[in-house]
Amino acid sequence: MAVFPLDDELLTACVRCDEQPAVDELGYCGHCHWISLLEVHCGLDELGAYLFNWALFSEWCDRNGRVAPGG
């Protein structure tokens, strides 16, 4: 179980896997630190692709006299 920091003390266990010692200010171990960054990056890429496709669909609706949902 992770122990949350008091003042400047680091967490004793990783907040994600609870198996390795925490090594950064967010409480992640070395492995989970990079995995979490990758997950966020991939999620932002997916969100960008979704919004891009939604914009294309909205443009298609405008060109074809349709009303996009929510628009």
C-alpha positions as CSV (number, residue, x, y, z in Angstrom):
1,M,0.0,0.0,0.0
2,A,1.4,3.4,-0.9
3,V,2.2,5.9,1.8
4,F,1.5,9.5,0.7
5,P,4.3,12.0,1.2
6,L,4.5,14.5,4.1
7,D,6.4,17.6,3.1
8,D,9.4,16.6,0.9
9,E,9.3,12.8,1.5
10,L,8.7,10.6,-1.5
11,L,6.1,7.9,-1.5
12,T,7.3,4.5,-0.4
13,A,5.6,2.4,-3.1
14,C,4.5,3.2,-6.6
15,V,0.9,4.5,-6.8
16,R,0.3,2.5,-10.0
17,C,1.7,-0.9,-9.4
18,D,2.3,-0.8,-5.6
19,E,5.2,-3.2,-6.1
20,Q,8.3,-1.1,-6.7
21,P,9.6,1.9,-4.8
22,A,8.4,5.3,-6.0
23,V,11.1,7.3,-7.6
24,D,9.5,10.5,-8.9
25,E,7.5,13.4,-7.5
26,L,4.2,11.9,-8.7
27,G,4.8,8.6,-6.9
28,Y,5.5,6.3,-9.8
29,C,8.3,3.7,-10.0
30,G,10.7,4.0,-13.0
31,H,8.7,1.5,-15.2
32,C,5.2,3.0,-14.4
33,H,6.5,6.5,-14.9
34,W,7.3,5.8,-18.6
35,I,4.2,3.6,-19.1
36,S,1.9,6.3,-17.8
37,L,3.5,9.0,-20.0
38,L,3.0,6.6,-23.0
39,E,-0.6,6.0,-22.1
40,V,-1.3,9.8,-21.9
41,H,0.5,10.4,-25.2
42,C,-1.5,7.6,-27.0
43,G,-4.7,8.9,-25.5
44,L,-4.1,12.4,-26.8
45,D,-3.2,11.0,-30.2
46,E,-6.5,9.1,-30.2
47,L,-8.4,12.2,-29.1
48,G,-6.8,14.2,-31.9
49,A,-7.8,11.6,-34.5
50,Y,-11.3,11.5,-33.2
51,L,-11.7,15.3,-33.3
52,F,-10.1,15.5,-36.8
53,N,-12.6,12.9,-38.1
54,W,-15.5,14.7,-36.4
55,A,-14.5,17.9,-38.1
56,L,-14.4,16.1,-41.5
57,F,-17.8,14.7,-40.8
58,S,-19.1,18.2,-39.9
59,E,-17.7,19.6,-43.1
60,W,-19.3,16.8,-45.1
61,C,-22.7,17.6,-43.4
62,D,-22.3,21.2,-44.3
63,R,-21.5,20.4,-48.0
64,N,-24.5,18.0,-48.2
65,G,-27.1,20.1,-46.5
66,R,-27.2,17.9,-43.4
67,V,-27.0,19.0,-39.8
68,A,-24.3,17.2,-37.8
69,P,-25.5,15.9,-34.4
70,G,-24.8,18.5,-31.7
71,G,-24.5,21.2,-34.3
